[in-house]
């Protein structure tokens, strides 16, 4: 095998490995909202310590001590909050 063929083969293998690693990482992580999507505050649908902020009950992100806290919100695309049971656009 020529030196050029060896370098080309190695380059292909490394490229495929990098592509597979990127695909696996993006499949595991949820897709972030696009910058052009309007985000709204949806109250009452958070998980414990999985909130974006709150209306007066604690200082901010990741500090919700209970799931479905009516004062904690998560940012989601506009229109999605109405589709989630218990979700509201206003804090309780």
Secondary structure, DSSP 4 states (H G I P E B T S, - for coil): --HHHHHHHHHHHHHHHHHHHHHHHHHHSPPPPPTTSPEEEEET-PBTTB-SEESSSSSSTT---STT-TTEEEEEETTSGGGSTT-BSS--
